[in-house]
């Protein structure tokens, strides 16, 4: 998977927030039998730039964890599977962010969402905490792979509010699970068998809260230039008010 031809990514502060507290990364680690591709977005929260600290820390832990894994793999040392690595990396990121928040009064209570997809050969491994989202576009359809860890999602599941009420609910941004706000976190983990031309879309709520899945599907089907699609979809979110930071990664399996 050659990243430059198959990936688009970008982030924008939006039209309301003074700072961009989102972080995202696209990595490709060389292996003896191919590559390990890692895609991730994090939406920091906490104000006073603390959210930016939390999301950046999460990305640093992912880089550190997966780099060590790849080194061990290339050296032929016994290692855990990628799903286990994904869970361990997320739990370590949680501990790192929580420890930093406890240490500095100004960062108390900071946290971040974290959604990542690791792709190796014909398998993808997804790890998720918070209300950023991962979608899969396959054979003309779009599927949401993650479940929002939010108050509104919980009420929807219980049948206490309708889909229509959820869309404009004043508490739609209230998340119930985040990285770094508590000593421990329970990430959602999913393993997927991938096919050629599958497209993964990972976005913070600044994008998916304003742009419908059907609109994302229409755009990624319109052009093979995923960087162009990223820029177009971010512009759409800004046209609709851009009340939050907007971050998006689109990656196709060749």
C-alpha positions, -999 to +999 in steps of 0.1 A: +000+000+000+018+031-012+003+059+010+008+089-013-015+075-040-042+060-017-046+084+013-059+119+019-059+136+052-064+171+067-075+191+097-090+226+101-097+248+131-133+255+119-150+288+122-156+292+159-128+276+180-097+297+187-074+266+187-073+233+168-072+206+195-075+177+170-045+156+161-043+130+133-015+109+118-009+086+089+020+062+093+034+034+072+059+011+089+080-012+066+079-049+073+099-077+058+067-090+041+051-056+032+038-027+053+018-019+084-003+011+078-017+031+108-044+057+105-056+077+136-076+107+147-079+123+181-102+150+193-088+167+224-109+184+250-102+204+282-098+240+271-068+263+276-048+242+251-051+211+274-071+193+247-043+197+223-018+183+249-041+152+253-046+144+216-009+150+209+001+126+237-022+100+224-006+102+190+029+100+205+020+068+224+007+052+192+038+061+173+060+047+201+040+015+206+037+006+169+074+015+162+085-009+189+062-036+176+075-033+141+111-034+153+104-066+172+086-081+143+114-073+119+140-087+143+120-120+146+113-116+183+081-131+198+053-105+200+016-102+206-010-099+178-020-065+164-054-065+181-037-070+215-011-043+205-040-019+197-056-024+230-023-021+249-014+011+231-048+027+238-046+018+275-011+031+277-022+064+260-050+067+286-025+063+315-001+088+300-028+114+294-043+108+329-009+111+346-001+144+328-035+158+338-030+149+375+005+164+374-005+198+361-034+218+376-041+237+344-046+204+325-068+188+351-097+170+335-083+170+300-090+141+277-093+131+241-111+107+217-090+082+198-100+062+168-074+042+149-072+017+121-041-006+116-040-024+083-017-053+076-021-076+046-058-084+043-068-075+079-077-042+096-077-037+133-098-009+148-095+006+182-119+033+195-127+055+224-150+085+223-172+100+195-149+102+166-159+077+139-145+052+115-165+042+084-159+016+057-169+022+021-173-011+003-190-019-030-211+012-032-222+013+005-209+030+036-209+013+070-202+029+104-177+007+122-176+025+155-203+033+181-203+068+196-195+068+233-220+096+239-250+104+261-272+108+230-261+074+216-270+057+249-304+073+249-310+062+213-301+026+222-325+027+251-353+040+228-357+072+249-351+096+221-356+094+183-331+096+155-346+130+146-343+143+182-307+130+184-296+151+154-302+184+170-300+175+207-282+201+229-262+172+246-251+155+214-215+164+221-215+150+256-193+120+256-194+092+282-161+076+275-128+094+267-091+088+269-073+103+300-102+114+321-100+083+344-072+059+354-086+031+332-104+030+299-122+002+280-116+006+242-138-009+216-118-034+194-128-047+160-110-069+134-121-068+098-111-088+067-104-062+041-108-063+003-091-045-025-107-010-030-121-009+005-120+027+017-116+037+054-129+071+065-119+083+100-133+116+112-138+137+143-173+150+152-165+184+137-169+166+103-194+137+109-217+160+130-223+182+099-217+159+069-239+128+065-225+094+057-243+094+024-225+126+015-192+111+024-200+080+002-210+102-027-178+122-025-154+092-023-172+076-052-169+108-073-131+108-074-101+086-067-082+117-055-087+112-017-069+144-008-093+163-030-122+145-012-108+154+022-105+191+013-140+192-002-157+175+029-139+198+053-151+228+033-186+214+035-184+213+073-171+248+074-199+260+050-224+246+076-210+267+104-177+249+114-185+251+151-158+226+160-123+215+148-126+193+117-103+164+110-106+136+084-085+107+070-095+087+039-075+057+030-080+031+002-068-005+002-052-010-032 
